[in-house]
């Protein structure tokens, strides 16, 4: 049995197709990443799968339960951490955990041991008496995760859990997720961070409510047509417009260099060298595409 299965899952809001004909599965114990820019439909998909929203078309099952017909029993088997997880700032770390334990009817017997384990698991033991409102952003996310785990869910949904969190806290948060996967928890994570997508076993690329691809990271990168050239020069922004006007492939800026997608690497290199003749320190090399390169070149309507 698949941990998650969606068949032609869709949701409309008036005239807006927020999610359209999603078909995918997630295996038990897998980290599956739903990847896309803001407005792609990630949160709507998450709310459908957790039974918060009813689909207007299609069906889905989570841990064998139908998301619409069995929405209430489903909530006992899943954990859901939304972008604005409902921590209570005036309550301490422990009081928040106790509140969610009561909310999920966690039995009193064994609750203390479970709570202590979650505190240690999320490195919050020293802060158990601190009010949630006084925690750092990263610590709030860890507390939100601990609250979502208090009833031992089999499938955990995390909607952009590290959005706005500093890089160190993001790294620590993903270490915790890796530990959860090792314990057999299925993780469904939405993110717009490409480095986080790289950590998932499989990913789905969501664009304007449609699933553009669903595969391993390597498989998704293989969707990119052509060859990717990295162009290094002293002032890349100054030559960006020139390249976009003259080069038929996708041209994007990545830090101090430009990425150019060409059909043929030799011909493409010659065109660029001719166009940028006289530019000092010009270097052109073939590189492997990143997921961000896929988004900016392979997705329909991508930024060219």
C-alpha positions in Angstrom: 0.0 0.0 0.0 1.3 3.4 -0.9 1.5 6.0 1.9 -0.1 8.6 -0.5 -1.9 8.2 -3.7 -3.6 10.9 -5.8 -5.6 10.3 -8.9 -6.7 13.3 -11.0 -6.8 15.4 -7.9 -8.1 18.9 -8.5 -9.4 22.0 -6.7 -11.1 25.1 -8.2 -11.8 28.4 -6.4 -14.4 30.1 -8.6 -12.8 30.6 -12.0 -9.3 29.7 -10.7 -7.9 26.2 -11.2 -5.6 26.1 -8.2 -4.7 22.4 -8.6 -5.4 20.4 -11.8 -5.3 16.6 -12.3 -2.6 15.6 -9.9 -1.4 12.0 -10.3 1.3 10.7 -8.1 2.2 8.2 -5.3 4.5 8.4 -2.3 6.0 5.2 -0.9 6.0 4.5 2.9 9.1 5.9 4.6 9.9 8.2 1.6 10.8 11.9 1.7 8.7 13.4 -1.1 9.3 17.0 -2.1 6.6 19.2 -3.7 8.6 21.9 -5.4 7.5 25.1 -7.0 7.4 28.9 -6.8 4.9 30.9 -4.7 1.4 30.5 -6.1 2.1 27.1 -7.7 -0.5 25.3 -5.7 1.7 23.7 -3.0 -0.4 24.8 0.0 -3.7 23.9 -1.7 -2.3 20.4 -2.5 -1.2 20.0 1.1 -4.7 21.0 2.4 -6.4 18.6 0.1 -4.2 15.7 1.2 -4.7 16.5 4.9 -8.5 16.6 4.6 -8.8 20.3 5.3 -10.1 21.1 1.8 -12.4 18.9 -0.3 -11.4 18.3 -3.8 -13.6 19.5 -6.7 -12.3 16.6 -8.8 -10.4 13.4 -8.5 -9.5 11.5 -5.4 -6.7 10.7 -3.0 -5.8 8.3 -0.2 -3.4 8.8 2.7 -2.3 5.7 4.7 -5.2 3.9 3.0 -7.9 6.4 4.0 -9.9 8.5 1.6 -9.2 12.2 2.1 -12.8 13.2 1.8 -14.9 10.3 3.0 -12.6 9.4 5.9 -11.2 12.9 6.7 -11.8 12.6 10.5 -10.0 9.3 11.1 -7.3 10.5 8.7 -6.4 13.3 11.1 -5.4 10.8 13.8 -2.8 9.2 11.5 -1.2 12.3 10.1 0.7 15.3 11.3 0.4 18.7 9.5 2.7 21.7 10.0 1.3 24.6 8.0 3.3 27.7 7.1 1.7 29.5 10.0 1.7 26.7 12.6 -0.6 27.6 15.5 1.9 27.9 18.4 0.6 29.9 21.4 3.2 32.6 22.1 2.1 33.1 25.7 2.5 29.4 26.5 5.8 27.8 27.3 7.4 25.1 25.2 6.0 22.4 27.5 2.6 24.0 27.7 2.3 24.0 23.9 3.3 20.4 23.8 0.7 19.5 26.5 -2.0 21.5 24.6 -1.4 19.5 21.4 -1.2 16.3 23.3 -4.7 17.0 24.7 -5.9 18.1 21.3 -4.9 14.7 19.8 -6.1 12.8 22.8 -2.6 11.4 23.5 -3.0 9.0 26.5 -1.6 10.2 29.8 0.2 7.0 30.3 3.5 7.4 28.5 2.9 11.0 27.5 5.7 12.3 29.7 8.2 10.0 28.2 7.0 10.9 24.7 7.3 14.6 25.5 10.8 14.3 26.9 11.9 12.4 23.8 10.5 15.1 21.5 12.2 17.8 23.5 15.5 16.0 23.2 14.9 15.1 19.6 14.4 18.8 18.7 17.1 20.1 21.0 14.5 22.1 23.0 15.1 20.5 26.4 17.0 23.6 27.8 14.1 25.8 26.7 11.1 23.8 28.0 10.0 26.7 30.3 10.6 29.5 27.7 7.5 31.1 26.2 7.1 30.2 22.5 6.9 33.9 21.7 10.4 34.4 22.9 11.9 31.6 20.8 14.0 32.3 17.7 12.5 31.5 14.3 14.3 28.2 14.0 13.3 27.1 17.5 9.7 28.0 16.8 9.8 25.7 13.7 11.3 22.9 15.8 8.6 23.3 18.4 6.0 23.3 15.7 7.4 20.0 14.4 7.5 18.5 17.9 3.8 19.5 18.4 2.9 17.9 15.0 4.7 14.7 16.1 3.1 14.4 19.6 0.6 11.8 18.5 3.1 9.7 16.6 1.7 10.2 13.0 2.6 7.8 10.2 2.6 10.5 7.6 3.9 14.0 8.2 3.0 17.0 6.0 5.2 20.0 6.2 4.3 23.1 4.2 7.5 25.1 3.5 8.7 24.4 7.1 11.9 26.4 6.8 10.6 29.5 5.0 12.3 32.5 6.5 14.6 30.4 8.8 18.3 31.1 8.9 20.6 28.6 7.1 22.0 26.9 10.3 18.5 26.3 11.6 17.4 25.0 8.2 20.3 22.5 8.3 19.4 21.4 11.8 15.7 21.0 10.9 16.6 18.7 8.0 18.8 16.6 10.2 15.7 16.0 12.3 13.7 15.1 9.2 16.3 12.6 8.2 16.0 11.0 11.6 12.3 10.8 11.2 12.6 9.0 7.9 15.0 6.6 9.5 12.3 5.7 11.9 9.9 5.0 9.1 7.8 8.2 9.0 6.6 9.2 5.5 7.4 12.9 4.9 5.6 15.1 2.4 7.4 18.4 2.2 6.7 21.5 0.1 9.5 23.9 -0.6 10.8 26.6 -2.9 14.4 26.0 -1.8 16.2 24.0 -4.5 18.9 22.8 -2.1 16.2 21.2 0.1 14.6 19.6 -2.9 17.9 17.9 -3.6 17.6 16.1 -0.2 14.3 14.4 -1.1 14.1 10.9 -2.5 11.7 12.0 -5.2 10.2 15.4 -6.1 7.2 16.7 -8.0 7.6 20.0 -9.9 4.4 22.0 -9.6 3.7 24.9 -11.9 0.4 26.8 -12.1 -1.4 24.0 -10.3 -0.1 21.2 -12.6 2.4 18.6 -11.9 5.1 19.1 -14.6 7.3 16.3 -13.5 7.6 13.6 -10.8 10.8 11.7 -10.5 14.1 11.5 -8.7 16.2 14.6 -8.7 18.4 13.1 -11.3 15.4 12.2 -13.4 14.0 15.7 -13.2 17.3 17.2 -14.2 17.3 14.9 -17.2 14.2 16.8 -18.5 16.4 19.8 -19.5 16.8 20.0 -23.2 20.2 21.1 -24.7 23.5 21.8 -23.0 24.1 24.3 -20.1 27.0 26.7 -20.5 28.4 28.8 -17.6 29.6 32.2 -18.7 31.9 34.1 -16.4 32.8 37.7 -16.9 33.5 40.8 -14.7 30.0 42.4 -15.1 27.4 39.7 -15.9 24.4 42.0 -15.5 25.7 44.3 -18.1 25.8 41.6 -20.8 22.7 39.8 -19.7 20.3 41.8 -21.9 22.7 41.4 -24.9 22.7 37.7 -24.5 19.0 37.4 -24.0 18.4 39.3 -27.2 20.9 37.4 -29.3 20.8 33.9 -27.8 17.7 31.8 -28.6 18.2 29.6 -25.6 17.4 30.4 -21.9 19.7 32.9 -20.3 19.7 33.4 -16.5 22.0 35.1 -14.0 23.4 33.0 -11.1 25.5 35.1 -8.8 28.6 36.2 -10.6 28.0 34.2 -13.8 25.4 33.6 -16.5 23.8 30.2 -17.4 23.0 29.8 -21.0 21.1 26.8 -22.5 22.2 26.0 -26.0 21.3 23.2 -28.5 24.9 22.6 -29.5 27.8 23.4 -27.1 30.3 24.2 -29.8 28.0 26.4 -31.9 26.6 28.1 -28.7 30.1 28.8 -27.4 31.1 30.4 -30.7 28.0 32.6 -30.8 28.6 33.8 -27.2 32.3 34.5 -27.9 31.4 36.5 -31.0 28.7 38.5 -29.2 30.9 39.2 -26.2 34.1 39.9 -28.1 36.2 42.3 -26.2 34.7 41.5 -22.8 37.7 40.9 -20.5 38.1 37.7 -18.5 35.5 35.8 -20.5 35.3 32.1 -19.5 32.8 29.6 -20.9 32.4 26.0 -19.7 29.9 23.2 -19.8 28.2 22.4 -16.5 25.6 20.1 -15.1 22.2 21.7 -14.6 20.8 22.4 -11.2 17.1 22.1 -10.3 16.9 25.9 -10.5 18.2 25.6 -14.1 15.3 23.2 -14.8 12.8 25.6 -13.4 14.1 28.5 -15.5 14.3 26.6 -18.8 12.2 23.5 -18.8 9.0 24.6 -17.1 6.2 26.0 -19.2 6.3 29.8 -18.9 9.6 29.7 -17.2 11.7 32.9 -17.0 13.8 33.1 -20.1 
